[in-house]
Each structure stands twice: as C-alpha cells, then as structure tokens.
Amino acid sequence: MKKKIWIILNQSNFLLVFLSKVYNILMFNLKKTKKNIYINRGAFLRKNKIIITGENNKIILNRGVRLNRCCITMTGNNCTLIINDETYIENLNISFEDDYCEIIIGKKCILNGGNMAVAENKSTIGIGDNCLFSRNIDIVTTDSHSILDKNTGQRINYAKSVFVGNNVWIGADVSLLKGAYVADNCVVGRKALVTKEYHEENCIIAGIPSKIIKRDIEWKPERIL
C-alpha cells in the first residue's frame, strides 16, 4: 500500500511538494534559517535536527528525498548540502566544520547511518546515484588535527575530498578517509579502511588497509536464489 501511494505521489510533482510541506510542518522540521538558504522541493523530514551557526550556507533537498533521525550541523560559512531525488537517509550525522565545503548525494541512494564530515576549506564529499550504504559508514575529508614536519614545521596532512561513484554498495562499518575514491559499480567489504583512489570499476574492495580482492563483478540489491 505504501509503495502504491509513493508511486502516485511521484507522478504528481505538485501533490508531492504540497504534501511534503504539510508533513514537515506537522513534524516541526526546520523551514527557514536566518542568513542561510533552505530549499525543499518535495522532501519529507522526520525527527531530524538541523543546526546552522554559520552564514550563507545552502541546503537543497530535492523531490522525494526522505530524511529520518538525521543531524545536520553547519558551523562554517558558504557551505552547500545537496541531496537529490528519491534518496532515503536515516541515522546519519552530517557536519560542515569550515568554509566553502560541500556534500552532494545523488539520486535513488539508500544510506543507513553513520557520520559524514567535511572540514577544512573547499573540501567535498560526492556520492553518485543508486548507491547503497549499510550502517555505521564513516566518511571524512580531514584528520581533524595537524601533523607537522618536525624539521620545517610545515603541516603535511591537509584535507582531501572523497568521492564515491554510481551504483556502489558499501558494507557495514566501512571508513572512507581523506582522498578516498571508489569507482562505479564497486562493492566495498565490511569494515574496510579506504585511504586511496580506486578508479577501476566493477571490483570488490576489502581489508585493512583496503585492496582490490576481485574484479569483473556486478551486484544487485535483491537476493537471487
């Protein structure tokens, strides 16, 4: 029944946007923020917390997005969060700690909890379309603290962006650290620690530290018996 209702809503953009506004008012979700931009194009929010202390930040939730029990924190300025059509996210902590950072999440993704943090100026987390994330996924663009060269006093661990391609399945308890890149159609095994770039598609990546353990694979969300 719920699936049929959702199909009907997706066929009418006006009805979807109207019902999302009514739903969000009833759920006491954030509607406006001073000196920041909040755009809801037909998203449904339930029991979320949105905290913005910076300025000139932008949150864009596109049609059919559903957020459940998430926390979004923006302490920086000029940051952007975009979540695209029909993506479902629950129990995820999203934080922006510095300026000009962005997180862009693609269409028809399912994210089942964890932490996602962009820190240090101009760093990005990008997630492609049709991705499936299990629970307790940790994605960060920074080490949070500074590591210095003892001889020169120069910092050696600046932030690096993190990117995940289209149709990627990430298992439980995976960490994607600064500079991580996962190509399209890959699977990342449970508890893997990903610290580098994998541009080869259709692979299984696993281990601590991670490595490619199998090539030329495809994956589907349904069980095939």
Salt bridges, closest charged atoms under 4 A:
GLU55 OE2 - LYS35 NZ 3.41
GLU120 OE2 - ARG155 NH2 2.69
ASP143 OD2 - LYS178 NZ 2.97
ASP173 OD2 - ARG190 NE 3.71
GLU197 OE1 - HIS199 NE2 2.63
GLU200 OE2 - ARG215 NE 2.74
